[in-house]
Amino acid sequence: MSQMQIDQVLAQIRSLSSQIEPQAAPSAPAAAGPSAFATLLRNSIDQVNDAQQKASDLATAFQRGTPGADLPQVMIEMEKASVSFRALTEVRNRLVSAYQDIMNMQM
């Protein structure tokens, strides 16, 4: 993975995190509505899914010989989808690792 791709993924993560407004700490746990973290995670998954869908649609259009679907564009979109999926997988792995560390803590 090149530095440029890593910078792009980091920029996407920063832009998503800046969209989430900091909330005041509630005195009691909120029973209704998803947390800001859950919303951020859902939006990230949706963006990765959209990127993969766009790359797949473009590849299908290229295979059918649709005008305007050229090979370099297909390859770029497929690489973007691949990078975003790998980034999402790494985030998932780190979340699972953090969860396991917390669960293994001594009380």
C-alpha contacts under 8 A as a table, 3 or more apart, distances in Angstrom:
res1	aa1	res2	aa2	distance
1	M	5	Q	6.46
1	M	6	I	6.93
2	S	5	Q	5.37
2	S	6	I	6.41
3	Q	6	I	5.07
3	Q	7	D	6.08
4	M	7	D	5.08
4	M	8	Q	6.25
5	Q	8	Q	5.05
5	Q	9	V	6.29
5	Q	83	V	7.46
6	I	9	V	5.17
6	I	10	L	6.14
7	D	10	L	5.06
7	D	11	A	6.03
8	Q	11	A	5.02
8	Q	12	Q	6.26
9	V	12	Q	5.10
9	V	13	I	6.27
9	V	83	V	7.83
9	V	84	S	6.90
9	V	87	A	7.37
10	L	13	I	5.03
10	L	14	R	6.10
11	A	14	R	5.07
11	A	15	S	6.09
12	Q	15	S	5.12
12	Q	16	L	6.20
13	I	16	L	5.17
13	I	17	S	6.16
14	R	17	S	5.06
14	R	18	S	6.06
15	S	18	S	5.13
15	S	19	Q	6.43
16	L	19	Q	5.25
16	L	20	I	7.00
16	L	40	L	6.91
16	L	44	S	7.76
17	S	20	I	5.46
17	S	40	L	7.23
18	S	21	E	7.16
20	I	36	A	6.62
20	I	40	L	7.31
26	P	29	P	6.58
26	P	30	A	7.37
30	A	33	G	7.57
34	P	38	A	6.01
34	P	39	T	6.55
35	S	38	A	5.19
35	S	39	T	6.30
36	A	39	T	5.05
36	A	40	L	6.10
37	F	40	L	5.02
37	F	41	L	6.07
38	A	41	L	5.06
38	A	42	R	6.04
39	T	42	R	5.09
39	T	43	N	6.12
40	L	43	N	5.17
40	L	44	S	6.17
41	L	44	S	5.11
41	L	45	I	6.23
42	R	45	I	5.17
42	R	46	D	6.16
43	N	46	D	5.04
43	N	47	Q	6.17
44	S	47	Q	5.11
44	S	48	V	6.30
44	S	88	L	7.83
45	I	48	V	5.18
45	I	49	N	6.14
45	I	88	L	7.44
46	D	49	N	4.99
46	D	50	D	6.08
47	Q	50	D	5.00
47	Q	51	A	6.18
48	V	51	A	5.10
48	V	52	Q	6.24
48	V	81	A	6.67
48	V	84	S	5.91
48	V	85	F	6.15
48	V	88	L	7.73
49	N	52	Q	5.15
49	N	53	Q	6.09
50	D	53	Q	5.02
50	D	54	K	6.02
51	A	54	K	5.13
51	A	55	A	6.20
51	A	77	E	7.49
51	A	80	K	7.22
51	A	81	A	5.13
51	A	84	S	7.95
52	Q	55	A	5.14
52	Q	56	S	6.11
52	Q	78	M	7.21
52	Q	81	A	4.98
52	Q	82	S	7.70
53	Q	56	S	5.05
53	Q	57	D	6.08
54	K	57	D	5.15
54	K	58	L	6.10
54	K	77	E	7.41
55	A	58	L	5.12
55	A	59	A	6.08
55	A	74	V	6.58
55	A	77	E	5.09
55	A	78	M	5.07
55	A	81	A	6.79
56	S	59	A	5.10
56	S	60	T	6.16
56	S	78	M	7.59
57	D	60	T	5.10
57	D	61	A	6.16
58	L	61	A	5.01
58	L	62	F	6.17
58	L	69	A	6.55
58	L	74	V	5.93
58	L	77	E	7.97
59	A	62	F	5.02
59	A	63	Q	6.18
59	A	69	A	7.91
59	A	74	V	5.75
60	T	63	Q	5.06
60	T	64	R	6.26
61	A	64	R	5.16
61	A	65	G	6.27
61	A	66	T	5.27
61	A	69	A	6.23
62	F	65	G	5.04
62	F	66	T	5.82
62	F	69	A	5.08
62	F	70	D	6.41
62	F	71	L	7.08
62	F	74	V	7.48
63	Q	66	T	7.67
65	G	69	A	7.45
66	T	69	A	5.96
67	P	70	D	7.83
69	A	73	Q	6.99
69	A	74	V	7.09
70	D	73	Q	5.61
70	D	74	V	6.41
71	L	74	V	5.02
71	L	75	M	6.13
72	P	75	M	5.12
72	P	76	I	6.15
73	Q	76	I	5.15
73	Q	77	E	6.21
74	V	77	E	5.29
74	V	78	M	6.12
75	M	78	M	5.09
75	M	79	E	6.10
76	I	79	E	5.14
76	I	80	K	6.18
77	E	80	K	5.05
77	E	81	A	6.21
78	M	81	A	5.11
78	M	82	S	6.13
79	E	82	S	4.92
79	E	83	V	6.07
80	K	83	V	5.20
80	K	84	S	6.14
81	A	84	S	5.24
81	A	85	F	6.08
82	S	85	F	5.14
82	S	86	R	6.18
83	V	86	R	5.15
83	V	87	A	6.16
84	S	87	A	5.05
84	S	88	L	6.16
85	F	88	L	5.04
85	F	89	T	6.09
86	R	89	T	4.98
86	R	90	E	6.15
87	A	90	E	5.09
87	A	91	V	6.26
88	L	91	V	5.08
88	L	92	R	6.20
89	T	92	R	5.04
89	T	93	N	6.17
90	E	93	N	5.02
90	E	94	R	6.20
91	V	94	R	5.16
91	V	95	L	6.17
92	R	95	L	5.09
92	R	96	V	6.17
93	N	96	V	5.17
93	N	97	S	6.11
94	R	97	S	4.96
94	R	98	A	6.07
95	L	98	A	5.07
95	L	99	Y	6.10
96	V	99	Y	5.03
96	V	100	Q	6.13
97	S	100	Q	5.09
97	S	101	D	6.17
98	A	101	D	5.05
98	A	102	I	6.21
99	Y	102	I	5.15
99	Y	103	M	6.13
100	Q	103	M	5.05
100	Q	104	N	6.10
101	D	104	N	5.19
101	D	105	M	6.44
102	I	105	M	5.35
